[in-house]
Amino acid sequence: MKYFFVIAQCLLLSTTVSFSQESNIISYGISDSILSKEHLNIDVYRSKINFPPFIGWNSNGKKMLFNGGKVIYSMRKNNSEIREYKTFNHNLSSYLSPNEKQFLYIEDTDGNEDYQIFLYDIAKNRNKALSPKGFKSYDPYWSSNSKQITYKSNKRNPAEIDLYTKPLSTSKNEQLIFKNFSDDGQVYDWNSEKKLLLAVKVISENDKLLYLINDQSGEIEQINPNKRNIAYSDARFIPNTNACLIVSDEFSEFLQLHYYDLKQKEFKTITTHIPWDIEHLTIDVQGENAAFSINENGFSKLYILNLKTLKYYKVKDFPVGILQNLSINKQGTKVGFNFYNSTFYRKVFCYDVKKNILKQYARKGKIPEDSIRFIEAEPFTFTSIDSTTNRAYDIPAYIYKSKSNTKPSPVLIDIHGGPEYQIRPKFNGFYQYLVNELGITIIIPNIRGSNGYGKSYMKQDDGKNRMNAIKDIGALLDWIEKQTNLDKANIAVFGESYGGYAVLASLTEYSNRIKCGIDVVGISNWLTYLENTSDYRRDLRRVEFGDERKEGMRNYLEEISPINNVDKILSPVLIFQGLNDPRVNYKESEQIYRALNTQGNEAWYILAKDEGHGFNKYKNFMLQKQLIVSFLKKHLLLQ
């Protein structure tokens, strides 16, 4: 209860407060009748096309394996019966060991992201902790022989993230192999025979350093040391060779696939003629074939690569959607993956390399269908003019169109977080509810600063260019105004994290054109955000958002902070925040709510004492949906 009294004393607001001593939820500005109101059918919009997620191939490469919660399922053919492969007493995580005998999972407390790593033995149905409590230990990665793991942790120094190797044999001690590895650093591959790891340290999204690390001696060698900023996104050893495949943007606007000779230290670019990012890569254990996918304007395309000739081909008649968990079997003859689309949740496919056939997996060949006709997201672009350079940018976006034909539709704009992120048209049941039940058109833009459209586009909002991204929202409002089927007088904005900042900033710039805003764990003051975010995240965030210790940048960050422009916000605002958020401190939401309330704006504020960076617990998540609907009905739909 200590947290509640601290917050209550800080707010000192004469407004409606709803809470109980036992409750995990504290609300301000929301009446009890609204807080308890439930809207029908919100949870009805689920897709029945939801095959258990594909997680890889069994040891002989003949069966696809699927995560069934407390069971691993297997299927030999796309239309055979799905069978139990292994069962256990704990939900399976994504960290299954290569030998399929164990898996790792991580746990934190109420969203504080101080993760602890656990090892679960499937045969013994027993778990044990591998890392201590009270620190952030996360991103475990298995060695290819299943005898060791790496993981990242700030246990040496709370302000730094280090990389450790940990043998699972109790007779050997773990080893710190890379100090100050970075919060976003990743292990890409681990060859146990060569005792080598491929890993990347992240300076920024556009500047990453790729290393070879010896898992015994801890010796580190930087691959391709270079004065230029290079973004790496993957790297894999090619078995039975002294080479690897590397995905980077060194020679292009986009992430390309390169062959790299580890001995000669020479590159050969493979995908020169593909003007999109390589998104996933997988290599067979024989070193014969690889498969990779590209992200073409948010949609995936699949390619097969012959590792001997380095020639590749595109898989024909590939469906429209988003590919994940790409994995090739040990023989290099079959490629499996999960597949997503705006009109269904998940399908699983397998591509037969020899037969050149793509097949969907389904129980006994019976492919399910949804009874609800879900709305498909349609890609489009709108034009934003840079006022400084007078350059026109085509801003990519997707639209879920309301089926209402009788009058122009109200609009909800969902601005993604990151900002180095790309929102893609995967299935979203809440979108479908808003479109079908409330007649709201949903637009999800990839404003400047998003990835997936080249490194220059991603840099367009860095530092003192931050407001470029907000100007793109203004350009989208202009586009909406020209559409006869959209209601320019009834537009709402929604965003989480950096998207929450974009919501608040858009309201300071265009409040007379935006009916209401929904801010989820958003940034309201750049200076206090950088001061209060977790120590190990601060330097990385300074590279993207600006270093507040420099006077010129500090003045700029103060100038664009919504808290310092709150008098320009005329619209009602709904705010959600987790008390334990280590990324965006709860004070960001507290101070913007206090400022809005002081000047007389209608503002609703929900604080969850058992959440961190977002509402992830089912009860809280459903409360969030219910309140969003109540808020939109009142302020967007005027009901």
Residue, then its C-alpha position, 0 to 999 in steps of 0.5 A: m500500500k506504500y505506493f498508493f499513498v505516495i501517489a495520492q499525496c503527489l497528485l493532490l487532485s480534487t477529482t473523482v478517485s475510485f479505488s479500494q485498499e485491495s484493488n490493483i487499479i487506481s482511477y482518477g476522473i472516471s465515475d464508478s458507473i463508467l469504470s464498471k460498465e461492460h460492453l458486449n461482444i468485445d471478446v467475440y472478435r477472435s479468429k478460429i484460424n489459430f493453429p498452435p505455433f510452429i517452433g521447429w523441427n524434430s531431431n531427424g528433421k521429418k516432423m514439425l513441432f508445435n507449442g501446445g502450452k503444456v505439450i509439444y505436438s508433432m505432425r509428419k505431413n500437412n494433412s495428418e493427425i496432430r500428435e502429442y510429442k512431449t508433455f510436461n507440467h509447465n507452459l512451454s516458452s520459446y526457449l526450447s533447447p536444440n535437443e528438445k529435452q529442456f527449455l528456459y523461461i523468464e519471470d518478473t514481478d508485476g511488469n518490473e522487467d527484473y527477469q529471473i531465468f529458469l531451466y525446466d527439465i521436461a523429462k523430470n518435470r522440474n525447474k530450477a533458477l539459473s539467475p538471482k532475483g533482484f536483477k534483470s537477467y534475460d534473452p537466454y540463448w542455447s548453444s548448438n549442443s544444448k550444454q550451455i546458455t548465454y544470457k544478458s544481465n545487469k547484476r554486475n552494475p545496474a547501469e550496464i548490461d553484460l553478456y554471460t555464458k553459463p554451462l548447465s553442468t553444476s561443476k563449471n562456473e558461468q563466465l562474463i564474456f562481454k562487459n557493457f554488451s548493451d540492452d538491445g544486444q543480441v546473440y545471433d548464432w552459437n557454434s559449439e564445435k567451433k566454440l564461437l558466438l556471433a553477437v551484436k552490440v547496439i549503439s543505436e538502431n543505425d549503429k551496431l557492432l558485430y563480434l566473434i566471441n570465443d565461448q571458452s577464452g572470452e576472446i572477442e574479435q570485431i567483424n568488419p570494423n568500420k568508421r561508418n555506422i552499420a545496422y546488423s540484424d542477423a548473422r549465421f555460421i554456414p556449417n562445414t565452412n569458414a564463412c557466415l551469412i550476415v544481414s546488414d545495411e552497410f552497402s544499401e538503404f536496406l538490410q541485405l544478405h551478405y556472404y562473409d569469408l571469416k578467414q579472408k575477411e571479405f564480403k560478397t553481397i547476395t541480394t543486391h537487387i532486392p530493395w527491401d529489408i531481409e527480415h528472417l534467415t535460417i540455414d540447414v545443418q549440412g550447409e546446403n540450403a538457406a531460406f530467407s524472407i523479405n519485408e516488402n511494404g509490411f508483407s513477407k516474401l519467401y526465398i530459397l538460397n543455394l549455399k554452394t552457388l549463392k543463387y536464390y529464387k523467390v517462392k511463387d504464389f506466396p500468400v499475403g501476410i507476415l511470416q515469422n519463426l522461419s526454420i529449415n529442417k536439417q536436410g535443407t529440404k523443407v522450410g516451416f513458418n508461422f503466418y499471420n494476416s489482418t483477417f486471421y490469427r495464425k496459419v502454419f505453412c511448410y515449403d517443400v524445396k525439392k517439390n517446389i510446393l507450399k502447403q498449409y498444415a491443418r488437423k487431418g487436412k480440415i482447414p478451419e474457417d471464421s464465422i465472422r467476416f473480418i475486415e482486411a487491412e489495405p495498404f496506402t500512402f499519403t503525402s507529407i511535405d517537409s517544411t524545411t526542405n520542401r521535400a515530399y514523403d510518401i508515408p506508408a499506412y494501412i486502413y481498416k475500412s468501416k462497412s458503413n455506407t450511409k454516412p462518413s465514418p469516424v476515424l481512429i489513428d493508431i500511432h506505433g511505439g519505438p519509434e524504430y518500429q514498423i506496424r504491420p497488418k496482423f490480426n487485431g480483434f479489437y480493431q475488428y470490434l471497433v470497425n464492425e460494432l462501432g463503425i470506426t475506421i482504423i488507420i495505422p501509419n508508419i510515420r517518419g522514424s519507422n523502420g522497414y523503408g530504408k535507413s534514411y527514412m528511419k533517421q528522419d525523426d532523430g534528434k532535433n527532427r523529432m517533430n517531423a514524425i508529428k507533422d506526418i500526423g498532420a499530413l494524415l489529417d489532411w488526407i482524411e479531410k479529402q476522403t468523402n467516406l471519412d468524417k474529418a470532424n470525428i478523429a481520435v488518436f491512440g498510441e503506446s509508449y513513444g506512440g503515447y508521446a505522439v498522441l500528446a504531441s499531436l494534440t498540442e499541434y492539432s487539438n482543434r482537428i482531433k476529437c480525443g486522444i488515448d495515451v498508454v504509458g506515454i512520454s510527457n516530458w523528455l527531460t524527466y523521461l530520460e532522467n527516470t528511465s532505467d539506467y541501462r536504457r538511458d544512453l541508447r535512448r539518448v542516441e535516438f531522442g537526444d542528449e539532454r545534458k547538452e544545452g541546445m538539445r535540452n532546450y529543444l527537448e523542453e520545447i517539444s515536451p507535451i507537458n510544456n505545451v499542455d495549454k494547447i491541448l483542448s481535447p479529452v484524454l484517456i491515460f493508462q499507466g503501469l506503476n512498475d514501468p521501468r521504461v516510462n516512469y509512472k510520473e510521466s502519466e501522473q504529471i500530464y494528468r495533473a496538468l490537464n486536470t488543473q486547466g479543466n480538461e476532461a481527463w481519465y487516468i488509470l494506474a495499475k499497481d501490478e503492471g509495467h510497460g503496458f497492461n498485460k494481465y488479462k483482467n487489466f487488459m480487458l478493463q483497458k478495452q472496456l474503458i477505451v470503448s466507453f471513452l470513444k463512445k462518449h467523445l468520438l461517437l457522441q453517444 
